[in-house]
Amino acid sequence: MSFPNVTDIVATTIEKRSRKIANNVEKNNAVLAQLRKKGNIRTVSGGAIIFEELDFAENANVAWYSGYDQLSVAAQDVISAAQFSFKQLACPVVISGLEMLQNSGEEAFIDLLEGRIKTAERTMANNLTNGIYSDGTGSGGKILTGLQAAVAQSPTTGTYGGINRATWTFWRNYATGSLGAQSATTIQPNMNTTWANLVRGKDKPTLILFDNNLWGFYMASLQSIQRFTDPEMAELGFDNVKFMSAPVVLDGGIGGFCPTNVGFFLNTNYIFLRPHKDRDMVPLNPSRRWSFNQDAEAEILAWAGNLTTSNASLQGYFQGS
């Protein structure tokens, strides 16, 4: 016989797996994997928007002095915050009445349920990864405010995090402009220039993402020399080679979302994933969800939050053609 409390079983099963699902989603993407390692996946407890605090200017009171020279103690406005909206993602896990009957044995039903949840998990992972690369305009503006918004191709225009880049130069990322068709000969000199524009003291890129084409050219440029890999990224499951001190990760591959002939030089110390503490791969509502006109029940796996940045100037957009 079918289980009378099937939706409760779906909900509790998802609840038991929710942390595993969230971890697997993060492991599906090189950016999220590095953010987790750095502790940059920070939950939000509430509020209408997500704030990311940042300093946008130096303290003008600083001065060299001698003896009894007077020091300026004028009030300084140097701290502000970027603002990000909550973005929501959901994937319903649906069980029909017929499937309940056909899988009436407990083990058979759990096997079916596990399969459905794993499919939902992979689907959520792929959609979040897609969102990581988005510019925030997809799905009617409901998708994540991703890398193509944070690290823009044209950083002197548009508003990101509520801050107008045309007005505030500190909020502009570095962009190479079109470098033309790349090759094994040209890619490393162009990477050198990009790197040099993103180093500030000890601050430097911590992760480089390339599509298939740029990855291929970079690999070809290394054919005659010894290759070095980053063991930490390798431990996280991402094949990589290093450029300077940063791992270079292929984030194209089959079904990859990195734009064609584009690379991102990221300083992930200033990039954060901010899920809501009560909506991080959990059942949307653990109570029953019955269909009014169908013989079916459903439980919805849900996530809410956004990708945020506290320093855009240390991020780089590499345009390969």
N, C-alpha and C positions, 0 to 999 in steps of 0.2 A: 504494500500500500504506500501511497505517497506521504510525505511528511507534512503535517498540518501547519507546522511553524517554519516552513522553508525559508521565508525571508529572514527570520531570526538567525537561521543557520548561515545564510549568506552574509548577513551583517557581522555576526561574531567571527566568522572565518576571515573576512576582510580585516576586522579589527586586529585579529591575531597576526595577520600578515602585513599590516599597514606600515610598520617601521621597515620591514624587509622590502616592501614595495618602494617606499621612498628612497631607501639606500640603492636599490637596483636602478631606479630612475637616474640618480646622481652618477652612478657608475657607468651609465650609458653615454655620458658626454664628458669630454676631457676638461671642459671649463668647470662643470659642476664637481667632477672628481677632485680637481685641485682646490676648489673653494671649500669642499668638505675637509680636505687635509689641512687647510689653513684656518679652519674654524670660521669661515666666512659665510656659512649658512646659518643665519640668525633669524629666529622666529619673531613675529610681530604679535603683540597681545591684543591689539584692537585699534580703533580710530578709523576715520574716513579715508585717510591717505597714509602712505608710508614715507617717513622722513629719513633722509640720509644726510647727516650733519657734515659740514665741510668748512674749511677755512679758505677764504678767497683773496686775502690780502695780508701783507706783513704789517706788524705793529709800527706805526710811523713815529712812535716815541723813542725808538732806539737811537742812540747817539754816542759818539765818543765824547769824553769830558775830562776836565782837569780840575783838581782842587774843589773849590766851592761853586763851580759852574752850576747853574740851575738846570734841572732836568724836566722835560715836558711830561706832564701826567694827564694829557688830554684824553678824553674818552675815545676808544677805538672800536669801530664797527668792522670786525674782521671775520666773524663767524656767521654762517647762514646754513641753509639746508635745502637740498634738492627734494622735490616732492614727486612721488610716484603713486599712481592709482593701483588698486587691487585688480588683478586679472584672475579670472576663474576658469578652471578646466574640469570637466567631468566626463566619466565614462560609465554608463549604466551596465550592470550585470543582470541579464534577464533570463528567467527560467519559465518556460511555458508549462501549462498543466499536463500536456502530453509528455513532455520530457520528464516531469516528476513521476508519471506513471511508468514510463519506459525504464527509468532508472530508480526503481522503487527500493532496491536493496541499498542499505546504508553506504556500503563501500562504493557501489556503482554511482550513487548520487554524489558522494564526496569527490570521486574522480572527475565527474562532469563539472562540478563546481570549481575544483582546483584548476581545471583546464580553462574555464571561463575567466577566472580571476587572473591567471597567468597571461591570457590574451589581453585583458584589460590593462594589466601592468605594462606589457610591451607597447600597447597602443598609447598609454599615457606617457611612457618614456620617449617614444618617437615624437609625439606632439610637443612635449616640453623641449626636446632638443631642437625641433623646428623653431619653437618660440625663442630659444636662446639666440638664434641667428636673425630674428625678425627685426623690422624697423618699427614695430608697434602698430602698423596700419592694417594688418591682415585681419580677416574675420570681422570687418566693420570696426576695427580699432580695439577688439576684445583680446587680441593675442598679446603675449608678453612684450614689454618694451625691451627688446633684445639688443644684441651687439651692433646691428646696423643703425640703431638709434644712438647708442652710447658711443660708438666708434664710427662716426659718419664719414661717408665718402666726400661730402662737402660740409666741413665742420664750421664754416663761417656763417651759415644760415640755419634758420629753424630754431625751435625751442625743445629742449630736452630736460626732463626733470623739473619743468616749470621755469627754467632759466633760459633767456634768449641769448643764443650764441652770437648773433650779430652785434649785440651790445657788450657782452661780457667775454673778453678774450681768454680769461683764465679757464673758461668752460669748453674750450675748443680742443679736440684731439688733434694729433698729427695725422696728416694724410699725404701720401706721396704724389697724388695726381696720377694720371695715366703714364705708366712707365714704358708702354709699348710692349710688343710681344717679347716674352722672356725666353731665355735659353740657359743652358748649363754655364755659359760664359758670363752672362749679364746678371744672373740672379743674386750671386753673393755680393758684388759691389753695391747693388741696390739695397740688399738687406743691411749692409754695413752703414749706409746712409740713414736708413730708417732707424736702426739701432741707436746711432749717434744722436738722433733727434729726440730720443725717449729716455736718455740717461740723465738722472739728477742726483749726483752724489752716489749714495748706495742704492737709490731707486733705479730699477732697470726692468725691462720686460721679464716676466717669469714664465710665459707660455706663448708659443707662436703656433697659430693654426693656419694650415694651408689646404687648399682644394687639391684635387687630383693633379691638375696641370702643374701648379707651382711646386707641389711636393715632388713630382717627377723630375723637374728641372733641378731642384735642390739636390736630390739624390744623385742625379747624373753629374753634378758638379763635384761630388765627393768620391767618385769612382776611383780616383788615383791616390786618395789619401786615406789615412786611418779614420774610422768613424767612432764617435763617442755617443753613448746613449745616456739618458737620465734614468737611473735605476728606480727612482720613486715613481715616475710615470709608468715605467715598465711594470712595476708591482701593481699599479692600478689597472693594468690590462691594456695600455695604449702603446703600440709600437712607436718609437720615436728615435730621432737623432738630435744632437745638440747643435745649436748655433750660439756662439759665445757661451753664456751660462744657462740659456733657456732651452727646454725641449721643444723640438719642432714636431708637431703631431699632424698626421694625415687625418683631417676631419671631413674628407670627402668620402671616398670609398663607395660601396653600394648603398644607395639611398641616403647619402650624406647631404647635409644642408648648407655647407659652406659655399658661398657664391662662387661661380666660375671665375678663375683667374684672380681670386681675391685671397689675401691673407690678413690675419689680425695679430698684431704684436701687443699682447695684453700684459699689464701689470695687475695681476689678480689680487694683490694686497689691497686694492681699492675697488674691487668688484664684489658684490654680495648677492646671494639669493635670499629673499626675505619672505618665506612662507608664513601664513597665519598659523599660530600655535594650535588652533582647533580645526585646521583644514589642510593638513599635510598628508595626502593620500589616505583618507579615512572615509567611512561611510557617510554620505551626506546627511542621512537621517536614519538611525538604527531602527526606527519603527517600521511597521509594514507599509509596503507600497503596492497596492492592489490596482489592477487595471479595471476600470469600470465597465468596459465593453469587450474585454478579452480574458481568456483563461490563462493568465500569466501573472507573475510577480517579479519585482525588480528591486535591486539595491544599487545605489549610485556611488561610485568611487570618485572622490572630489579632491581638488587642490585649489588653493587661492594664495596669491602673493605676487611678487614681481622681482625682476632682476634690477639691481640698483648700482650706482657708481658714486663714489665720493671724490674722485679725481679723474677728470677726463683728459687733462693735458698729458698724462703719462701713458695714454693708449694710442696705438697706431693702426692706421688703415693702409694696407699695401695693395695697390691696384696694378695688377700685372699686365694689363693691356688697355 
